[in-house]
Amino acid sequence: MSLPDKLYNMKFAEYFDSMRRMYLQDEKFKEICDNYCSNVADMEMYRKKKEKNFFKEHECENLSKELEEEILFYLVRKS
């Protein structure tokens, strides 16, 4: 079993060799690393959802403004 990809970042760069060894030999360290990787994956997922929701919200706001103008235009024209 090798070191999870999420652990290959600059914060741990100088410790990669030690981390590989400890990940295989120390169950507590492995558990901490696995929790970290799981948390990082969750964070990335929520960040993507937030970005997606932001764009959807922006799209809805723009559509609402366009529809408001269309309603007002229709009312003025038909009154």
Secondary structure, DSSP 8 states (H G I E B T S, - for coil): ----GGG-SGGGGGGHHHHHHHHHH-HHHHHHHHHHHHHHHHHHHHHHHHHHHHHHHHHHHHHHHHHHHHHHHHHHHH-
